[in-house]
Amino acid sequence: MITDPEALRRRNLQAFRRHQPHVAKILAGIPTTVSVIERDDTGAAQNLLIADTKLYPAPAVEWTAGQMRGFLANPMRITFPNASHTNLTAISLKHYKEMVDFAAGKKWQMASVPVIDSGYMFVYGIGLGHHLEELIDKVDAHYIVLIEPVVEFLVQSLRVVDWGKLFRLAKRRDKTLYFVLGLEDARAVRAIESVIQANGNDFIEGSYFYFHYYSWALKEIYVNFSLQVKNHYNSAGFFEDEVKMVTNAASNARQYSFHIVEDSRFIGQSLPVFIVGSGPSLDTDIEIIRKWRDQVLLFSSGTSLGILLKNGLTPDIHTEVENGELTWSILSKLSETYDLSGIILAASLTVDPRVPALFNRRWFFFRGALSSSHILMGKHKGLSGCEPTVANTSLAVTAALGFSTAYLFGVDCGYAEESNKHHSKDSFYYSGDTPYYQEDKFKEHNNQLVPGNFGGTFRASWVYDGSARSLGGLARASGVTLYNCSHGARIEDTIPKAAAAITLPNSYIDRRVVLGRLENLLTAYEPGELMANITAEDMIGEAETYRDAFRTLAEEARQRKESFWQFAKTLAAFNKEMMPQCGRFLYMARGSITTCLRAAAFLGNRLDKRQRRAYLDHFYEVLPQPIDEMGETSSALFRQFFTEGEKID
């Protein structure tokens, strides 16, 4: 029996208002359709006609049924040959080897793909929707992302399938539906990524791709997302890196006098800012920078400092965000040739402790998500938008200090597809002493194609793409008018501007006076002052409290026979509850705790039900061990840098 299409449409609209109100608003905005549903003599929907072109190559129900048989027999999935994608480091690797040895001792046979608890299914195309009920019912994925560039197709599906039934089925199966509608290319990819960011990447391995109909738009979304989804493989942060962050931050706070840059409300600054990166287009515009040098505040970002100095340009502020030894290596070599003392260093407090000694004036900032910030930040605010590249840091400092107009040079966020020139000719990449640099690896990492600022196509990596997004987002949020003079990737919410077209007022503003006035507004600290009231005993107590509570948590999860998926939810709720009383330890340990879970699940979710139960019992038994080890290491670290109520000399 065929339901009256208009009655079905009305019921479906009510279902969307109840279950997906934001989608209901989109549907309400499309009162008429151009496409036509083709029906047979019984009224069954057979196809969708768009300007006399059929969406399906055969009657929709039969064609979709054959498509589903092929998909269920051989689905396209995200899989990995091993657990290295979980970001294994020394502590988590030890736990993973324990689980590998346990499984190997049982001589169990494992499936090549996860047999339970895959995170996502990405459905490319809604069309008339005949495929949706079977996908929701039979495919083991917790989050189902429905991608449809042509919103009208969803409108037409309201007259064909029972969406209320689909929503009820998803609820019974404990699955969540997400809609990505009316978007193409990068915007669609970003919407898909936002779903992953909201729900986590712990179980992205095993996720499904389903293609319902062919279109150029869907193909482009798939290709771009397939490249971008690699960003979501790795766990966020790991314990050993957090130990380094705390060590560096505590060392810097103990050794140096400095000021703190944070997100604050400063009086607007009219002096224009030039932010300089190390992209290849910097070579084209270096003379333009020289032309306006005396009328702007000049920022060097990371390796662009050496390029500017080689060209006789000394910046006012130099920014750094990385904590590695490479930063020290580059800057120390520059200091042998150039005098850096007159430049203000604006850097993360986690920078290599040898770096600040090269500069006479130091402005530090906190990166909010780091354990070192949680320990030392106190009343201060973290600096928004300072990652993932040091060009982002320069704009974040610019915005935090109240400057309202900035220009980007050499912030290419990619390089021309037809060119191998990925940095300025004066960059250290071409100096001959970069042993880690490999041309083929650089090309491999820059595997995305993005539109250019002045046209053309550019190659970009996930880091470059993330940098471009952050730059545009911060400009929009802060109100900074941001001109992009770089000959690289297009950056949304910036204004493309050829460097030669820049015109600045002839009025002279003394940069030193502006910087001096701003520095007086920043909170100042003497060596050790920031750490004076932080006690090791309190932080050690946090580690011990978390370790004891975690043992209880793991045992209770074992008794409840929780799966890895269920335990991930339990752990997230537990960490949220423990954060107020154990946050300083938890910020250090949580990344590696998650890695232990993800790596163990990589093996465990490939076992059958009986084997998986024994495997989970062992997992819960040994999981407290890495927590204990991290607790002992962090306690020793706290004792090294913090004392009971004394200022450290």
Salt bridges, closest charged atoms under 4 A:
GLU6 OE1 - ARG9 NE 3.01
GLU6 OE2 - ARG159 NE 2.92
GLU38 OE1 - LYS54 NZ 3.80
GLU98 OE2 - HIS618 NE2 2.72
ASP117 OD1 - HIS142 NE2 2.90
GLU133 OE2 - LYS165 NZ 3.28
GLU134 OE2 - LYS138 NZ 2.91
ASP137 OD1 - ARG173 NH2 2.31
GLU193 OE2 - HIS232 NE2 3.77
GLU193 OE1 - ARG469 NH1 2.61
GLU205 OE2 - ARG606 NH2 2.65
GLU262 OE2 - HIS380 ND1 2.95
ASP283 OD2 - LYS421 NZ 2.82
ASP285 OD2 - HIS487 NE2 3.44
GLU287 OE1 - ARG290 NE 3.01
ASP316 OD1 - ARG293 NH2 3.13
ASP316 OD1 - ARG511 NE 2.96
GLU320 OE2 - HIS318 NE2 2.72
ASP352 OD2 - ARG354 NH2 3.02
GLU387 OE2 - ARG367 NH2 2.50
ASP426 OD2 - LYS425 NZ 3.34
ASP433 OD2 - LYS333 NZ 3.48
GLU439 OE1 - HIS422 NE2 3.98
GLU444 OE1 - LYS441 NZ 3.78
ASP465 OD2 - ARG469 NH2 2.78
GLU492 OE2 - ARG190 NH1 3.31
ASP493 OD2 - ARG476 NH1 2.29
ASP510 OD1 - ARG512 NE 3.53
GLU519 OE2 - HIS259 ND1 3.90
GLU519 OE1 - ARG361 NH2 3.30
GLU542 OE2 - ARG584 NE 2.92
GLU555 OE2 - ARG558 NH2 2.66
GLU562 OE2 - ARG560 NE 2.96
ASP617 OD1 - ARG613 NH2 3.67
ASP628 OD1 - ARG547 NE 3.69
ASP628 OD2 - ARG551 NH2 2.50
GLU629 OE1 - LYS94 NZ 3.13
